């Protein structure tokens, strides 16, 4: 996936200017920056939910050739779970398949299979009100994955959760990425989350949003194991300086 020279303007506001980045197949790239730097706008443009005033988004195959994304090539995870309260976990998960006209038996089978991936095999018939916040976000993640997308776009999906639950779901996200092979772009305000999860981190500046630096996370561990790495604190400090624009 490539973003080439993307700019976006709203009345009185230049949200993004000349954003270019690449996410390689199977890679997890995190996007961080101060509030208002255009992280969510960028994700919406990549996902086709908003348009760029300039530039383009390209989806490429393993050889780097441009392709047109199909109906099931993109999965979305939002800041809120956005579950339909009258639908059980299975039927919420199956919604993208239902909208695509997949037969009921097949979509239920695939929804139950995906809920098993997020450790909710025993809660498939539970309504959202019967689930904890972490469980609801697991259902939302299953809904994003049920179409087996090649690209997963996540907009701060765990930001509303307590720290312990968030760390648990961060670990599960890594496991799901290994299981599915989905190329993942994660928008987050949590620098520690970005460092723990990402292969690379894109740091955006503000007003307008622009790429300040792309950092390769060169730590041997993954997930929570990275917390013990000697390189963690200097990397977090560097990103904080870039976001606050104190970096030289």
ChimeraX attribute file (.defattr): number of C-alpha atoms within 10 A of each C-alpha:
attribute: neighborCount
match mode: 1-to-1
recipient: residues
	/A:1	22
	/A:2	17
	/A:3	19
	/A:4	16
	/A:5	17
	/A:6	22
	/A:7	23
	/A:8	23
	/A:9	15
	/A:10	9
	/A:11	6
	/A:12	6
	/A:13	10
	/A:14	16
	/A:15	21
	/A:16	28
	/A:17	21
	/A:18	17
	/A:19	20
	/A:20	16
	/A:21	17
	/A:22	15
	/A:23	20
	/A:24	16
	/A:25	19
	/A:26	16
	/A:27	18
	/A:28	23
	/A:29	26
	/A:30	26
	/A:31	24
	/A:32	25
	/A:33	27
	/A:34	19
	/A:35	12
	/A:36	14
	/A:37	23
	/A:38	24
	/A:39	27
	/A:40	18
	/A:41	19
	/A:42	25
	/A:43	20
	/A:44	17
	/A:45	18
	/A:46	23
	/A:47	17
	/A:48	12
	/A:49	10
	/A:50	13
	/A:51	19
	/A:52	19
	/A:53	14
	/A:54	15
	/A:55	16
	/A:56	17
	/A:57	20
	/A:58	15
	/A:59	20
	/A:60	17
	/A:61	13
	/A:62	10
	/A:63	7
	/A:64	12
	/A:65	9
	/A:66	13
	/A:67	11
	/A:68	10
	/A:69	14
	/A:70	9
	/A:71	11
	/A:72	17
	/A:73	15
	/A:74	22
	/A:75	24
	/A:76	20
	/A:77	22
	/A:78	19
	/A:79	16
	/A:80	16
	/A:81	21
	/A:82	14
	/A:83	21
	/A:84	13
	/A:85	12
	/A:86	11
	/A:87	15
	/A:88	20
	/A:89	31
	/A:90	27
	/A:91	25
	/A:92	23
	/A:93	30
	/A:94	26
	/A:95	22
	/A:96	21
	/A:97	21
	/A:98	16
	/A:99	8
	/A:100	12
	/A:101	10
	/A:102	14
	/A:103	10
	/A:104	13
	/A:105	9
	/A:106	12
	/A:107	23
	/A:108	20
	/A:109	12
	/A:110	19
	/A:111	29
	/A:112	23
	/A:113	17
	/A:114	25
	/A:115	25
	/A:116	15
	/A:117	19
	/A:118	21
	/A:119	14
	/A:120	21
	/A:121	16
	/A:122	10
	/A:123	18
	/A:124	20
	/A:125	15
	/A:126	15
	/A:127	19
	/A:128	22
	/A:129	12
	/A:130	14
	/A:131	15
	/A:132	10
	/A:133	18
	/A:134	18
	/A:135	20
	/A:136	21
	/A:137	27
	/A:138	26
	/A:139	31
	/A:140	26
	/A:141	27
	/A:142	30
	/A:143	28
	/A:144	26
	/A:145	28
	/A:146	23
	/A:147	23
	/A:148	19
	/A:149	22
	/A:150	21
	/A:151	27
	/A:152	23
	/A:153	23
	/A:154	22
	/A:155	21
	/A:156	18
	/A:157	24
	/A:158	26
	/A:159	15
	/A:160	15
	/A:161	14
	/A:162	11
	/A:163	11
	/A:164	9
	/A:165	15
	/A:166	18
	/A:167	17
	/A:168	13
	/A:169	21
	/A:170	20
	/A:171	18
	/A:172	17
	/A:173	18
	/A:174	17
	/A:175	15
	/A:176	17
	/A:177	17
	/A:178	11
	/A:179	10
	/A:180	15
	/A:181	18
	/A:182	23
	/A:183	20
	/A:184	26
	/A:185	23
	/A:186	24
	/A:187	25
	/A:188	23
	/A:189	17
	/A:190	13
	/A:191	18
	/A:192	16
	/A:193	19
	/A:194	25
	/A:195	27
	/A:196	22
	/A:197	23
	/A:198	24
	/A:199	18
	/A:200	19
	/A:201	24
	/A:202	24
	/A:203	23
	/A:204	25
	/A:205	24
	/A:206	22
	/A:207	14
	/A:208	19
	/A:209	25
	/A:210	23
	/A:211	20
	/A:212	17
	/A:213	14
	/A:214	15
	/A:215	18
	/A:216	14
	/A:217	18
	/A:218	13
	/A:219	15
	/A:220	9
	/A:221	13
	/A:222	15
	/A:223	20
	/A:224	16
	/A:225	11
	/A:226	17
	/A:227	15
	/A:228	10
	/A:229	12
	/A:230	10
	/A:231	14
	/A:232	17
	/A:233	13
	/A:234	10
	/A:235	19
	/A:236	15
	/A:237	12
	/A:238	13
	/A:239	22
	/A:240	18
	/A:241	13
	/A:242	19
	/A:243	21
	/A:244	12
	/A:245	14
	/A:246	9
	/A:247	11
	/A:248	5
